[in-house]
Amino acid sequence: MFSNILYAAGAATAPTSTNGIVTLVITVVLWGGIFYLLLVRPQKKRTAAHKQLMDSLKPGDVVFTTGGIKGEIISKNDEFIELRVDKGVKLTVKKNVISSIYKNK
């Protein structure tokens, strides 16, 4: 009976520190990969698509803003775009509020 107690006590020893470090590194790398694939990569794609949209804008294009305003581009510079939303009504908005180009089909 005493030998069973000693055997059980020996089996309950903690794992070596090398095993714990390797497991920790593998876990961190896996979570980092999941984070990159689910959050970072899709956001980079959306940012690149929006930048391409901003570069393709030209006067005469009809666009929508993030607030839902539809207007025709009159002029643009590096930071702002001037929109005509109705006869005699012009708005100056920042480029980053343009959400899409209106395609009348």
Phi and psi restraints in degrees (range 20) as a CNS / XPLOR table:
assign (resid 1 and name C) (resid 2 and name N)
       (resid 2 and name CA) (resid 2 and name C) 1.0 -62.7 20.0 2
assign (resid 2 and name N) (resid 2 and name CA)
       (resid 2 and name C) (resid 3 and name N) 1.0 -36.1 20.0 2
assign (resid 2 and name C) (resid 3 and name N)
       (resid 3 and name CA) (resid 3 and name C) 1.0 -67.8 20.0 2
assign (resid 3 and name N) (resid 3 and name CA)
       (resid 3 and name C) (resid 4 and name N) 1.0 -32.2 20.0 2
assign (resid 3 and name C) (resid 4 and name N)
       (resid 4 and name CA) (resid 4 and name C) 1.0 -65.7 20.0 2
assign (resid 4 and name N) (resid 4 and name CA)
       (resid 4 and name C) (resid 5 and name N) 1.0 -38.3 20.0 2
assign (resid 4 and name C) (resid 5 and name N)
       (resid 5 and name CA) (resid 5 and name C) 1.0 -66.2 20.0 2
assign (resid 5 and name N) (resid 5 and name CA)
       (resid 5 and name C) (resid 6 and name N) 1.0 -43.4 20.0 2
assign (resid 5 and name C) (resid 6 and name N)
       (resid 6 and name CA) (resid 6 and name C) 1.0 -64.6 20.0 2
assign (resid 6 and name N) (resid 6 and name CA)
       (resid 6 and name C) (resid 7 and name N) 1.0 -39.0 20.0 2
assign (resid 6 and name C) (resid 7 and name N)
       (resid 7 and name CA) (resid 7 and name C) 1.0 -64.3 20.0 2
assign (resid 7 and name N) (resid 7 and name CA)
       (resid 7 and name C) (resid 8 and name N) 1.0 -43.1 20.0 2
assign (resid 7 and name C) (resid 8 and name N)
       (resid 8 and name CA) (resid 8 and name C) 1.0 -67.2 20.0 2
assign (resid 8 and name N) (resid 8 and name CA)
       (resid 8 and name C) (resid 9 and name N) 1.0 -36.9 20.0 2
assign (resid 8 and name C) (resid 9 and name N)
       (resid 9 and name CA) (resid 9 and name C) 1.0 -67.3 20.0 2
assign (resid 9 and name N) (resid 9 and name CA)
       (resid 9 and name C) (resid 10 and name N) 1.0 -36.4 20.0 2
assign (resid 9 and name C) (resid 10 and name N)
       (resid 10 and name CA) (resid 10 and name C) 1.0 -70.4 20.0 2
assign (resid 10 and name N) (resid 10 and name CA)
       (resid 10 and name C) (resid 11 and name N) 1.0 -30.8 20.0 2
assign (resid 10 and name C) (resid 11 and name N)
       (resid 11 and name CA) (resid 11 and name C) 1.0 -75.4 20.0 2
assign (resid 11 and name N) (resid 11 and name CA)
       (resid 11 and name C) (resid 12 and name N) 1.0 -18.6 20.0 2
assign (resid 11 and name C) (resid 12 and name N)
       (resid 12 and name CA) (resid 12 and name C) 1.0 -91.2 20.0 2
assign (resid 12 and name N) (resid 12 and name CA)
       (resid 12 and name C) (resid 13 and name N) 1.0 15.0 20.0 2
assign (resid 12 and name C) (resid 13 and name N)
       (resid 13 and name CA) (resid 13 and name C) 1.0 -69.9 20.0 2
assign (resid 13 and name N) (resid 13 and name CA)
       (resid 13 and name C) (resid 14 and name N) 1.0 151.9 20.0 2
assign (resid 13 and name C) (resid 14 and name N)
       (resid 14 and name CA) (resid 14 and name C) 1.0 -70.7 20.0 2
assign (resid 14 and name N) (resid 14 and name CA)
       (resid 14 and name C) (resid 15 and name N) 1.0 150.4 20.0 2
assign (resid 14 and name C) (resid 15 and name N)
       (resid 15 and name CA) (resid 15 and name C) 1.0 -66.2 20.0 2
assign (resid 15 and name N) (resid 15 and name CA)
       (resid 15 and name C) (resid 16 and name N) 1.0 157.6 20.0 2
assign (resid 15 and name C) (resid 16 and name N)
       (resid 16 and name CA) (resid 16 and name C) 1.0 -65.9 20.0 2
assign (resid 16 and name N) (resid 16 and name CA)
       (resid 16 and name C) (resid 17 and name N) 1.0 155.2 20.0 2
assign (resid 16 and name C) (resid 17 and name N)
       (resid 17 and name CA) (resid 17 and name C) 1.0 -67.2 20.0 2
assign (resid 17 and name N) (resid 17 and name CA)
       (resid 17 and name C) (resid 18 and name N) 1.0 -28.2 20.0 2
assign (resid 17 and name C) (resid 18 and name N)
       (resid 18 and name CA) (resid 18 and name C) 1.0 -64.2 20.0 2
assign (resid 18 and name N) (resid 18 and name CA)
       (resid 18 and name C) (resid 19 and name N) 1.0 -42.3 20.0 2
assign (resid 18 and name C) (resid 19 and name N)
       (resid 19 and name CA) (resid 19 and name C) 1.0 -62.4 20.0 2
assign (resid 19 and name N) (resid 19 and name CA)
       (resid 19 and name C) (resid 20 and name N) 1.0 -41.1 20.0 2
assign (resid 19 and name C) (resid 20 and name N)
       (resid 20 and name CA) (resid 20 and name C) 1.0 -66.0 20.0 2
assign (resid 20 and name N) (resid 20 and name CA)
       (resid 20 and name C) (resid 21 and name N) 1.0 -39.9 20.0 2
assign (resid 20 and name C) (resid 21 and name N)
       (resid 21 and name CA) (resid 21 and name C) 1.0 -67.6 20.0 2
assign (resid 21 and name N) (resid 21 and name CA)
       (resid 21 and name C) (resid 22 and name N) 1.0 -43.3 20.0 2
assign (resid 21 and name C) (resid 22 and name N)
       (resid 22 and name CA) (resid 22 and name C) 1.0 -62.3 20.0 2
assign (resid 22 and name N) (resid 22 and name CA)
       (resid 22 and name C) (resid 23 and name N) 1.0 -44.4 20.0 2
assign (resid 22 and name C) (resid 23 and name N)
       (resid 23 and name CA) (resid 23 and name C) 1.0 -61.9 20.0 2
assign (resid 23 and name N) (resid 23 and name CA)
       (resid 23 and name C) (resid 24 and name N) 1.0 -42.1 20.0 2
assign (resid 23 and name C) (resid 24 and name N)
       (resid 24 and name CA) (resid 24 and name C) 1.0 -62.8 20.0 2
assign (resid 24 and name N) (resid 24 and name CA)
       (resid 24 and name C) (resid 25 and name N) 1.0 -45.4 20.0 2
assign (resid 24 and name C) (resid 25 and name N)
       (resid 25 and name CA) (resid 25 and name C) 1.0 -63.1 20.0 2
assign (resid 25 and name N) (resid 25 and name CA)
       (resid 25 and name C) (resid 26 and name N) 1.0 -44.4 20.0 2
assign (resid 25 and name C) (resid 26 and name N)
       (resid 26 and name CA) (resid 26 and name C) 1.0 -62.3 20.0 2
assign (resid 26 and name N) (resid 26 and name CA)
       (resid 26 and name C) (resid 27 and name N) 1.0 -42.6 20.0 2
assign (resid 26 and name C) (resid 27 and name N)
       (resid 27 and name CA) (resid 27 and name C) 1.0 -62.9 20.0 2
assign (resid 27 and name N) (resid 27 and name CA)
       (resid 27 and name C) (resid 28 and name N) 1.0 -45.3 20.0 2
assign (resid 27 and name C) (resid 28 and name N)
       (resid 28 and name CA) (resid 28 and name C) 1.0 -63.6 20.0 2
assign (resid 28 and name N) (resid 28 and name CA)
       (resid 28 and name C) (resid 29 and name N) 1.0 -42.1 20.0 2
assign (resid 28 and name C) (resid 29 and name N)
       (resid 29 and name CA) (resid 29 and name C) 1.0 -64.9 20.0 2
assign (resid 29 and name N) (resid 29 and name CA)
       (resid 29 and name C) (resid 30 and name N) 1.0 -43.1 20.0 2
assign (resid 29 and name C) (resid 30 and name N)
       (resid 30 and name CA) (resid 30 and name C) 1.0 -62.8 20.0 2
assign (resid 30 and name N) (resid 30 and name CA)
       (resid 30 and name C) (resid 31 and name N) 1.0 -45.5 20.0 2
assign (resid 30 and name C) (resid 31 and name N)
       (resid 31 and name CA) (resid 31 and name C) 1.0 -65.4 20.0 2
assign (resid 31 and name N) (resid 31 and name CA)
       (resid 31 and name C) (resid 32 and name N) 1.0 -37.3 20.0 2
assign (resid 31 and name C) (resid 32 and name N)
       (resid 32 and name CA) (resid 32 and name C) 1.0 -62.6 20.0 2
assign (resid 32 and name N) (resid 32 and name CA)
       (resid 32 and name C) (resid 33 and name N) 1.0 -42.2 20.0 2
assign (resid 32 and name C) (resid 33 and name N)
       (resid 33 and name CA) (resid 33 and name C) 1.0 -64.4 20.0 2
assign (resid 33 and name N) (resid 33 and name CA)
       (resid 33 and name C) (resid 34 and name N) 1.0 -42.5 20.0 2
assign (resid 33 and name C) (resid 34 and name N)
       (resid 34 and name CA) (resid 34 and name C) 1.0 -63.5 20.0 2
assign (resid 34 and name N) (resid 34 and name CA)
       (resid 34 and name C) (resid 35 and name N) 1.0 -44.0 20.0 2
assign (resid 34 and name C) (resid 35 and name N)
       (resid 35 and name CA) (resid 35 and name C) 1.0 -59.0 20.0 2
assign (resid 35 and name N) (resid 35 and name CA)
       (resid 35 and name C) (resid 36 and name N) 1.0 -45.0 20.0 2
assign (resid 35 and name C) (resid 36 and name N)
       (resid 36 and name CA) (resid 36 and name C) 1.0 -63.5 20.0 2
assign (resid 36 and name N) (resid 36 and name CA)
       (resid 36 and name C) (resid 37 and name N) 1.0 -47.3 20.0 2
assign (resid 36 and name C) (resid 37 and name N)
       (resid 37 and name CA) (resid 37 and name C) 1.0 -67.8 20.0 2
assign (resid 37 and name N) (resid 37 and name CA)
       (resid 37 and name C) (resid 38 and name N) 1.0 -35.1 20.0 2
assign (resid 37 and name C) (resid 38 and name N)
       (resid 38 and name CA) (resid 38 and name C) 1.0 -91.5 20.0 2
assign (resid 38 and name N) (resid 38 and name CA)
       (resid 38 and name C) (resid 39 and name N) 1.0 -25.6 20.0 2
assign (resid 38 and name C) (resid 39 and name N)
       (resid 39 and name CA) (resid 39 and name C) 1.0 -119.1 20.0 2
assign (resid 39 and name N) (resid 39 and name CA)
       (resid 39 and name C) (resid 40 and name N) 1.0 -51.6 20.0 2
assign (resid 39 and name C) (resid 40 and name N)
       (resid 40 and name CA) (resid 40 and name C) 1.0 -73.1 20.0 2
assign (resid 40 and name N) (resid 40 and name CA)
       (resid 40 and name C) (resid 41 and name N) 1.0 -49.3 20.0 2
assign (resid 40 and name C) (resid 41 and name N)
       (resid 41 and name CA) (resid 41 and name C) 1.0 -62.6 20.0 2
assign (resid 41 and name N) (resid 41 and name CA)
       (resid 41 and name C) (resid 42 and name N) 1.0 -47.4 20.0 2
assign (resid 41 and name C) (resid 42 and name N)
       (resid 42 and name CA) (resid 42 and name C) 1.0 -62.3 20.0 2
assign (resid 42 and name N) (resid 42 and name CA)
       (resid 42 and name C) (resid 43 and name N) 1.0 -36.0 20.0 2
assign (resid 42 and name C) (resid 43 and name N)
       (resid 43 and name CA) (resid 43 and name C) 1.0 -66.6 20.0 2
assign (resid 43 and name N) (resid 43 and name CA)
       (resid 43 and name C) (resid 44 and name N) 1.0 -38.3 20.0 2
assign (resid 43 and name C) (resid 44 and name N)
       (resid 44 and name CA) (resid 44 and name C) 1.0 -63.0 20.0 2
assign (resid 44 and name N) (resid 44 and name CA)
       (resid 44 and name C) (resid 45 and name N) 1.0 -39.2 20.0 2
assign (resid 44 and name C) (resid 45 and name N)
       (resid 45 and name CA) (resid 45 and name C) 1.0 -64.7 20.0 2
assign (resid 45 and name N) (resid 45 and name CA)
       (resid 45 and name C) (resid 46 and name N) 1.0 -43.5 20.0 2
assign (resid 45 and name C) (resid 46 and name N)
       (resid 46 and name CA) (resid 46 and name C) 1.0 -64.3 20.0 2
assign (resid 46 and name N) (resid 46 and name CA)
       (resid 46 and name C) (resid 47 and name N) 1.0 -40.4 20.0 2
assign (resid 46 and name C) (resid 47 and name N)
       (resid 47 and name CA) (resid 47 and name C) 1.0 -64.3 20.0 2
assign (resid 47 and name N) (resid 47 and name CA)
       (resid 47 and name C) (resid 48 and name N) 1.0 -43.0 20.0 2
assign (resid 47 and name C) (resid 48 and name N)
       (resid 48 and name CA) (resid 48 and name C) 1.0 -65.1 20.0 2
assign (resid 48 and name N) (resid 48 and name CA)
       (resid 48 and name C) (resid 49 and name N) 1.0 -39.8 20.0 2
assign (resid 48 and name C) (resid 49 and name N)
       (resid 49 and name CA) (resid 49 and name C) 1.0 -65.7 20.0 2
assign (resid 49 and name N) (resid 49 and name CA)
       (resid 49 and name C) (resid 50 and name N) 1.0 -39.8 20.0 2
assign (resid 49 and name C) (resid 50 and name N)
       (resid 50 and name CA) (resid 50 and name C) 1.0 -68.2 20.0 2
assign (resid 50 and name N) (resid 50 and name CA)
       (resid 50 and name C) (resid 51 and name N) 1.0 -38.4 20.0 2
assign (resid 50 and name C) (resid 51 and name N)
       (resid 51 and name CA) (resid 51 and name C) 1.0 -64.2 20.0 2
assign (resid 51 and name N) (resid 51 and name CA)
       (resid 51 and name C) (resid 52 and name N) 1.0 -40.8 20.0 2
assign (resid 51 and name C) (resid 52 and name N)
       (resid 52 and name CA) (resid 52 and name C) 1.0 -63.5 20.0 2
assign (resid 52 and name N) (resid 52 and name CA)
       (resid 52 and name C) (resid 53 and name N) 1.0 -39.7 20.0 2
assign (resid 52 and name C) (resid 53 and name N)
       (resid 53 and name CA) (resid 53 and name C) 1.0 -61.4 20.0 2
assign (resid 53 and name N) (resid 53 and name CA)
       (resid 53 and name C) (resid 54 and name N) 1.0 -44.9 20.0 2
assign (resid 53 and name C) (resid 54 and name N)
       (resid 54 and name CA) (resid 54 and name C) 1.0 -62.8 20.0 2
assign (resid 54 and name N) (resid 54 and name CA)
       (resid 54 and name C) (resid 55 and name N) 1.0 -38.5 20.0 2
assign (resid 54 and name C) (resid 55 and name N)
       (resid 55 and name CA) (resid 55 and name C) 1.0 -70.9 20.0 2
assign (resid 55 and name N) (resid 55 and name CA)
       (resid 55 and name C) (resid 56 and name N) 1.0 -26.1 20.0 2
assign (resid 55 and name C) (resid 56 and name N)
       (resid 56 and name CA) (resid 56 and name C) 1.0 -87.8 20.0 2
assign (resid 56 and name N) (resid 56 and name CA)
       (resid 56 and name C) (resid 57 and name N) 1.0 -7.9 20.0 2
assign (resid 56 and name C) (resid 57 and name N)
       (resid 57 and name CA) (resid 57 and name C) 1.0 -68.8 20.0 2
assign (resid 57 and name N) (resid 57 and name CA)
       (resid 57 and name C) (resid 58 and name N) 1.0 141.6 20.0 2
assign (resid 57 and name C) (resid 58 and name N)
       (resid 58 and name CA) (resid 58 and name C) 1.0 -145.7 20.0 2
assign (resid 58 and name N) (resid 58 and name CA)
       (resid 58 and name C) (resid 59 and name N) 1.0 158.8 20.0 2
assign (resid 58 and name C) (resid 59 and name N)
       (resid 59 and name CA) (resid 59 and name C) 1.0 -56.9 20.0 2
assign (resid 59 and name N) (resid 59 and name CA)
       (resid 59 and name C) (resid 60 and name N) 1.0 138.0 20.0 2
assign (resid 59 and name C) (resid 60 and name N)
       (resid 60 and name CA) (resid 60 and name C) 1.0 102.3 20.0 2
assign (resid 60 and name N) (resid 60 and name CA)
       (resid 60 and name C) (resid 61 and name N) 1.0 -20.1 20.0 2
assign (resid 60 and name C) (resid 61 and name N)
       (resid 61 and name CA) (resid 61 and name C) 1.0 -70.8 20.0 2
assign (resid 61 and name N) (resid 61 and name CA)
       (resid 61 and name C) (resid 62 and name N) 1.0 141.7 20.0 2
assign (resid 61 and name C) (resid 62 and name N)
       (resid 62 and name CA) (resid 62 and name C) 1.0 -100.4 20.0 2
assign (resid 62 and name N) (resid 62 and name CA)
       (resid 62 and name C) (resid 63 and name N) 1.0 127.4 20.0 2
assign (resid 62 and name C) (resid 63 and name N)
       (resid 63 and name CA) (resid 63 and name C) 1.0 -130.1 20.0 2
assign (resid 63 and name N) (resid 63 and name CA)
       (resid 63 and name C) (resid 64 and name N) 1.0 162.7 20.0 2
assign (resid 63 and name C) (resid 64 and name N)
       (resid 64 and name CA) (resid 64 and name C) 1.0 -111.6 20.0 2
assign (resid 64 and name N) (resid 64 and name CA)
       (resid 64 and name C) (resid 65 and name N) 1.0 142.3 20.0 2
assign (resid 64 and name C) (resid 65 and name N)
       (resid 65 and name CA) (resid 65 and name C) 1.0 -94.1 20.0 2
assign (resid 65 and name N) (resid 65 and name CA)
       (resid 65 and name C) (resid 66 and name N) 1.0 171.2 20.0 2
assign (resid 65 and name C) (resid 66 and name N)
       (resid 66 and name CA) (resid 66 and name C) 1.0 -66.0 20.0 2
assign (resid 66 and name N) (resid 66 and name CA)
       (resid 66 and name C) (resid 67 and name N) 1.0 -21.4 20.0 2
assign (resid 66 and name C) (resid 67 and name N)
       (resid 67 and name CA) (resid 67 and name C) 1.0 -85.0 20.0 2
assign (resid 67 and name N) (resid 67 and name CA)
       (resid 67 and name C) (resid 68 and name N) 1.0 -2.0 20.0 2
assign (resid 67 and name C) (resid 68 and name N)
       (resid 68 and name CA) (resid 68 and name C) 1.0 92.5 20.0 2
assign (resid 68 and name N) (resid 68 and name CA)
       (resid 68 and name C) (resid 69 and name N) 1.0 7.9 20.0 2
assign (resid 68 and name C) (resid 69 and name N)
       (resid 69 and name CA) (resid 69 and name C) 1.0 -81.9 20.0 2
assign (resid 69 and name N) (resid 69 and name CA)
       (resid 69 and name C) (resid 70 and name N) 1.0 132.4 20.0 2
assign (resid 69 and name C) (resid 70 and name N)
       (resid 70 and name CA) (resid 70 and name C) 1.0 -103.9 20.0 2
assign (resid 70 and name N) (resid 70 and name CA)
       (resid 70 and name C) (resid 71 and name N) 1.0 131.0 20.0 2
assign (resid 70 and name C) (resid 71 and name N)
       (resid 71 and name CA) (resid 71 and name C) 1.0 -156.0 20.0 2
assign (resid 71 and name N) (resid 71 and name CA)
       (resid 71 and name C) (resid 72 and name N) 1.0 162.3 20.0 2
assign (resid 71 and name C) (resid 72 and name N)
       (resid 72 and name CA) (resid 72 and name C) 1.0 -99.0 20.0 2
assign (resid 72 and name N) (resid 72 and name CA)
       (resid 72 and name C) (resid 73 and name N) 1.0 134.9 20.0 2
assign (resid 72 and name C) (resid 73 and name N)
       (resid 73 and name CA) (resid 73 and name C) 1.0 -72.2 20.0 2
assign (resid 73 and name N) (resid 73 and name CA)
       (resid 73 and name C) (resid 74 and name N) 1.0 125.8 20.0 2
assign (resid 73 and name C) (resid 74 and name N)
       (resid 74 and name CA) (resid 74 and name C) 1.0 -95.2 20.0 2
assign (resid 74 and name N) (resid 74 and name CA)
       (resid 74 and name C) (resid 75 and name N) 1.0 -48.1 20.0 2
assign (resid 74 and name C) (resid 75 and name N)
       (resid 75 and name CA) (resid 75 and name C) 1.0 -152.5 20.0 2
assign (resid 75 and name N) (resid 75 and name CA)
       (resid 75 and name C) (resid 76 and name N) 1.0 163.6 20.0 2
assign (resid 75 and name C) (resid 76 and name N)
       (resid 76 and name CA) (resid 76 and name C) 1.0 -149.9 20.0 2
assign (resid 76 and name N) (resid 76 and name CA)
       (resid 76 and name C) (resid 77 and name N) 1.0 153.6 20.0 2
assign (resid 76 and name C) (resid 77 and name N)
       (resid 77 and name CA) (resid 77 and name C) 1.0 -135.1 20.0 2
assign (resid 77 and name N) (resid 77 and name CA)
       (resid 77 and name C) (resid 78 and name N) 1.0 -163.5 20.0 2
assign (resid 77 and name C) (resid 78 and name N)
       (resid 78 and name CA) (resid 78 and name C) 1.0 -62.9 20.0 2
assign (resid 78 and name N) (resid 78 and name CA)
       (resid 78 and name C) (resid 79 and name N) 1.0 -31.6 20.0 2
assign (resid 78 and name C) (resid 79 and name N)
       (resid 79 and name CA) (resid 79 and name C) 1.0 -116.6 20.0 2
assign (resid 79 and name N) (resid 79 and name CA)
       (resid 79 and name C) (resid 80 and name N) 1.0 -31.1 20.0 2
assign (resid 79 and name C) (resid 80 and name N)
       (resid 80 and name CA) (resid 80 and name C) 1.0 -122.7 20.0 2
assign (resid 80 and name N) (resid 80 and name CA)
       (resid 80 and name C) (resid 81 and name N) 1.0 156.3 20.0 2
assign (resid 80 and name C) (resid 81 and name N)
       (resid 81 and name CA) (resid 81 and name C) 1.0 -129.1 20.0 2
assign (resid 81 and name N) (resid 81 and name CA)
       (resid 81 and name C) (resid 82 and name N) 1.0 135.2 20.0 2
assign (resid 81 and name C) (resid 82 and name N)
       (resid 82 and name CA) (resid 82 and name C) 1.0 -100.4 20.0 2
assign (resid 82 and name N) (resid 82 and name CA)
       (resid 82 and name C) (resid 83 and name N) 1.0 125.4 20.0 2
assign (resid 82 and name C) (resid 83 and name N)
       (resid 83 and name CA) (resid 83 and name C) 1.0 -112.8 20.0 2
assign (resid 83 and name N) (resid 83 and name CA)
       (resid 83 and name C) (resid 84 and name N) 1.0 143.0 20.0 2
assign (resid 83 and name C) (resid 84 and name N)
       (resid 84 and name CA) (resid 84 and name C) 1.0 -102.7 20.0 2
assign (resid 84 and name N) (resid 84 and name CA)
       (resid 84 and name C) (resid 85 and name N) 1.0 116.4 20.0 2
assign (resid 84 and name C) (resid 85 and name N)
       (resid 85 and name CA) (resid 85 and name C) 1.0 -99.8 20.0 2
assign (resid 85 and name N) (resid 85 and name CA)
       (resid 85 and name C) (resid 86 and name N) 1.0 -19.9 20.0 2
assign (resid 85 and name C) (resid 86 and name N)
       (resid 86 and name CA) (resid 86 and name C) 1.0 -163.0 20.0 2
assign (resid 86 and name N) (resid 86 and name CA)
       (resid 86 and name C) (resid 87 and name N) 1.0 174.1 20.0 2
assign (resid 86 and name C) (resid 87 and name N)
       (resid 87 and name CA) (resid 87 and name C) 1.0 -60.9 20.0 2
assign (resid 87 and name N) (resid 87 and name CA)
       (resid 87 and name C) (resid 88 and name N) 1.0 120.4 20.0 2
assign (resid 87 and name C) (resid 88 and name N)
       (resid 88 and name CA) (resid 88 and name C) 1.0 79.4 20.0 2
assign (resid 88 and name N) (resid 88 and name CA)
       (resid 88 and name C) (resid 89 and name N) 1.0 3.2 20.0 2
assign (resid 88 and name C) (resid 89 and name N)
       (resid 89 and name CA) (resid 89 and name C) 1.0 -115.6 20.0 2
assign (resid 89 and name N) (resid 89 and name CA)
       (resid 89 and name C) (resid 90 and name N) 1.0 116.1 20.0 2
assign (resid 89 and name C) (resid 90 and name N)
       (resid 90 and name CA) (resid 90 and name C) 1.0 -121.9 20.0 2
assign (resid 90 and name N) (resid 90 and name CA)
       (resid 90 and name C) (resid 91 and name N) 1.0 142.9 20.0 2
assign (resid 90 and name C) (resid 91 and name N)
       (resid 91 and name CA) (resid 91 and name C) 1.0 -124.9 20.0 2
assign (resid 91 and name N) (resid 91 and name CA)
       (resid 91 and name C) (resid 92 and name N) 1.0 140.9 20.0 2
assign (resid 91 and name C) (resid 92 and name N)
       (resid 92 and name CA) (resid 92 and name C) 1.0 -108.1 20.0 2
assign (resid 92 and name N) (resid 92 and name CA)
       (resid 92 and name C) (resid 93 and name N) 1.0 122.0 20.0 2
assign (resid 92 and name C) (resid 93 and name N)
       (resid 93 and name CA) (resid 93 and name C) 1.0 -127.9 20.0 2
assign (resid 93 and name N) (resid 93 and name CA)
       (resid 93 and name C) (resid 94 and name N) 1.0 158.4 20.0 2
assign (resid 93 and name C) (resid 94 and name N)
       (resid 94 and name CA) (resid 94 and name C) 1.0 -72.5 20.0 2
assign (resid 94 and name N) (resid 94 and name CA)
       (resid 94 and name C) (resid 95 and name N) 1.0 150.5 20.0 2
assign (resid 94 and name C) (resid 95 and name N)
       (resid 95 and name CA) (resid 95 and name C) 1.0 -60.7 20.0 2
assign (resid 95 and name N) (resid 95 and name CA)
       (resid 95 and name C) (resid 96 and name N) 1.0 -34.0 20.0 2
assign (resid 95 and name C) (resid 96 and name N)
       (resid 96 and name CA) (resid 96 and name C) 1.0 -72.5 20.0 2
assign (resid 96 and name N) (resid 96 and name CA)
       (resid 96 and name C) (resid 97 and name N) 1.0 -6.5 20.0 2
assign (resid 96 and name C) (resid 97 and name N)
       (resid 97 and name CA) (resid 97 and name C) 1.0 -89.6 20.0 2
assign (resid 97 and name N) (resid 97 and name CA)
       (resid 97 and name C) (resid 98 and name N) 1.0 -3.2 20.0 2
assign (resid 97 and name C) (resid 98 and name N)
       (resid 98 and name CA) (resid 98 and name C) 1.0 -76.2 20.0 2
assign (resid 98 and name N) (resid 98 and name CA)
       (resid 98 and name C) (resid 99 and name N) 1.0 123.5 20.0 2
assign (resid 98 and name C) (resid 99 and name N)
       (resid 99 and name CA) (resid 99 and name C) 1.0 -101.5 20.0 2
assign (resid 99 and name N) (resid 99 and name CA)
       (resid 99 and name C) (resid 100 and name N) 1.0 -33.8 20.0 2
assign (resid 99 and name C) (resid 100 and name N)
       (resid 100 and name CA) (resid 100 and name C) 1.0 -161.6 20.0 2
assign (resid 100 and name N) (resid 100 and name CA)
       (resid 100 and name C) (resid 101 and name N) 1.0 164.0 20.0 2
assign (resid 100 and name C) (resid 101 and name N)
       (resid 101 and name CA) (resid 101 and name C) 1.0 -96.1 20.0 2
assign (resid 101 and name N) (resid 101 and name CA)
       (resid 101 and name C) (resid 102 and name N) 1.0 135.0 20.0 2
assign (resid 101 and name C) (resid 102 and name N)
       (resid 102 and name CA) (resid 102 and name C) 1.0 -81.4 20.0 2
assign (resid 102 and name N) (resid 102 and name CA)
       (resid 102 and name C) (resid 103 and name N) 1.0 124.4 20.0 2
assign (resid 102 and name C) (resid 103 and name N)
       (resid 103 and name CA) (resid 103 and name C) 1.0 -115.1 20.0 2
assign (resid 103 and name N) (resid 103 and name CA)
       (resid 103 and name C) (resid 104 and name N) 1.0 106.0 20.0 2
assign (resid 103 and name C) (resid 104 and name N)
       (resid 104 and name CA) (resid 104 and name C) 1.0 -82.2 20.0 2
assign (resid 104 and name N) (resid 104 and name CA)
       (resid 104 and name C) (resid 105 and name N) 1.0 112.1 20.0 2
